[in-house]
Amino acid sequence: MASAGTQGWTGPTTLTGLAAGAVALTAFAVTEARYAAAPLMPPRLVRLRPIWAGNVAMLLAGGCFIPMWYFLSLYMQDVLHYGALATGVGFLPHTLVGIAAARLAPAVMERTGARGLIVLSALLAAAGFLWQSSISTDSGYLDGLLGPAIVMSAGMGLLITPITTTVTSGIREQDAGAASGLMNTTRQLGGVVGLAALVTLAAAGDGPALSYRAVFTATAAVCAGAAVMALVLPAPRECREEAVALG
């Protein structure tokens, strides 16, 4: 998928990689369901609504936040002509705000509930990405990146904790590792797919300004999709009831 931006989604390398991935995933699922004495990923877990709905939300979140670092790095180095060190310093607001928001997330979640915080944080991140889409080749760091950085990173920091809480809520202790591992894999997969798709979108843009605008507008839409996905997630009590019902 990483080659999709240069070769297109119908290129031989892209299609071969996608086909090989589909075959490997199918083989893994069949082996886990029929032959594994102690499955790495117990099939019953993916039938739980908190697991599959939470992982879809995490897939969308990964598709937003992981590509963000790539495109903002390009902008700072290609448009603002920053060096590697200056680019790293330019990401300090993203990092610090994200850490602060993540530390606040449990306290906020006590007031809003997990679903409420997922909706609020995803919409906050979407607003930040939409704001970021207004940058142009004439924008500077202070007027083009700093404000959106604070909003996006606050949403990002607040979002991960309630998704994690929902995915792992009510499952048996021996399944916690599998559920957490699946969630982390899903987030990385979202980043890979999101980056490949957004690179393709950027390549189709007519000039850098329109490319960045298209990328961040699309990312805002994906974040809004994560907020909608939160409406499918059950409340914590329902999570426990579903886990008990499926054993």
N, C-alpha and C positions, 0 to 999 in steps of 0.2 A: 504493500500500500504506500510505502514511502516514495516509490517511483511514480505514483499516479500523477503527481504534479507536473512531471516532465514528460512522461510517456503517455499519459491519459489513462482513463479507467479501462479502456479496451486494448491497451498495449499488451504484448505477449508476457512481459515480466509481471505486470500487475495481475493479469488473468491467471497466470500460472501460480503465483503466490496465493491468490484468493482461493483457487481450486484446491491447492495443497492444504491450506488452512482448514477449509471446509471438510476435507477428507479426514484430516487429523482430529478435528473436533468431533466428527461423527464416530470415529473409531474409539475415541476416549469415552464418549457418552455410552456407547454400546458395551464397552468393557466394564465401565463402572456399574452399569445397570444389571448386567447378566453374569459376569464372570468374577468380579472382584469380591473376595471374601470380606475384606475390610476396605470399602470404597474410600478413595481420597476425597471425593465429593458425593456424599450419600444422595441418591436421586430424590428421596423424599423431601430434602431441604428445598429444592427448587420449586416444589409445589406449594410452599408456604408463601402467602401473599407478601409478608414483610420482606422475604428474601428476594423474590423476583421483581417486585415493584421497587424496592429499595435499590437493587442493583441497576435497574433501568435509570433511576434518578442519578445514581453514581456514574453511570456511563455517560449521561448527558453532562454532568458536572466536569468529568475528566475531559470531555470534548470541548469544554469552554476554557478551563483554567490552564491546562498543560500547553495548548497552542499559544496562549497569551504571551508566555515568556519568549517564544520564538519570534512572533511578529513584532513585539515591542523591542526586542534585541535588534532586529533588522531596522526598525525605524530609527532607533537611537544611533546606530552605526552608519546606516546608509543615508539618512536624511539629516540628522543632527550632527553627523560626522564625529561621534564620540569614539574614543578608543575603548579597549576592553575594560580597563579599570574604571573609566567614567561610566560606562554602561552598567557595570556591577554596582557602582554607587547609586546610579539612577534607579535601581531596583530596590534600594533600601526602604522607601516608603511602602512598597508593595509587601515586603517581607515583614516589616515591623507592625503595620496595621493588621496583616493577616494573623500574626502571632497574638496580638492583643485581642482581636475579635474571637479567636479560638479559645482563649482563656475566659472570655466573657460568656461564651456560648452556653455552658451548663446553667449559669444563673439566669440567663434570658429564657432558656428552655423550661425552667421551672414555672415561669409566668405564661408562656405561650403554648407550651406543649411541643412535642417533636414535630408534628405535622405543621403547626403554625409557624415554627421557626424555619422550617424548610421553605415554605412559601415565601415568607418575608425575606429571607436571605437570598433566595434565588432571584426574586424580583429586584432586590437591591443590587445584586451583581449585574442583572440585565440592564438596569438603569445606568450603571457604570460603564458597561460595554457600549451602550447606545451613546452615551456622552463621549466615549473614546472614539466613536466612529466619526466625530466631527473634526478630527485632526486633519491637517493638510500639510503640504510640503513647506508651508510658511510658518507652521506652528513651532513654538519653542517648548522647552521642558516645562516651565512654570505654567504657561497658558494652555498647553496641549496635553500634558501627561499627568501632572501632579494631582489635579482634582479627580479625574477618572480613576487614578491609581488608588486613592483613598476609598472611593465608593466600591470599586470592584473588589478590592482586597478585603474590605469589611464583609461584603457578602460572601466571599470565598471562605474566610475564616469562620464565619458563623454557620456555614452550610454543612460542613463535613460531620461535625459532632452529632446533630440530630439524625442524619442519615445512618450513621454508624449505630446509634442507639436503637433506631427502629429495626435495622436489619438483625441485630443480635438480641432483641428483646424477646424473651419467652422461650428461646431455644435451649436445649439441654446443654449442660456444661461441656460434655464431650464433643458437641457439634460447634462450639464457639470458634475453634481454630479454623474449621472448614468454612464457616460463614464469613469470618474475617478475611481469610485468604481469597475467597471468591470475590469479595468486595474490592480488595486491593487490585486483583487482576482485572476486574471490570473497569476500574478507574484508569489503569494504564492502557487498556484496550480502547477506552473512549478517547484518550489522548492521541493514540496512534491514528485511529479512524478520523477523529476531528481534525488533526493536523493535515492529513492527506487530503481531506475534502476541502479544507480552507486554503491550502496551497493551490489546489486546482482552481478554486474560485478566484484567488488573487491573480493567478496567471491569466485569467480571462478578462481582468480589468483593463481599462484604457488609461494607463498611467498609474503612478504610485498612489496618488491621492484617492482615486476611485477604488483602487485595490484595497487599501486600508479601510476605506469606508465600507466596502462590501463585506470584508472579513469581520469587522467588529459588529456590524449590523446583524450578520448571520449568527454570530456568537451570542448576541443579546437575545435573539429568537430562541436559540437552544436553551439558554438559561431560563427563559420564560416557560419552555417545555418542561424543565425540571420542576418548576413551581406547580404546573398542572399535574405532573406525575405524583406530586405529594398528596393530591386529593384521593388517589387510589390507595394510599397507605392506610393500614388499620391503626386504631388507637392501641396503646400498650396492652390494655386488657384483652382486646381482640387478638393481638399477637400471641398472647399466652394461650388463649382458647384454641386458636388454630394449631399451635404447636402441640398441645395436648391431644387434639383430635387426630392428628396425623401420626402421633407416637413419636 
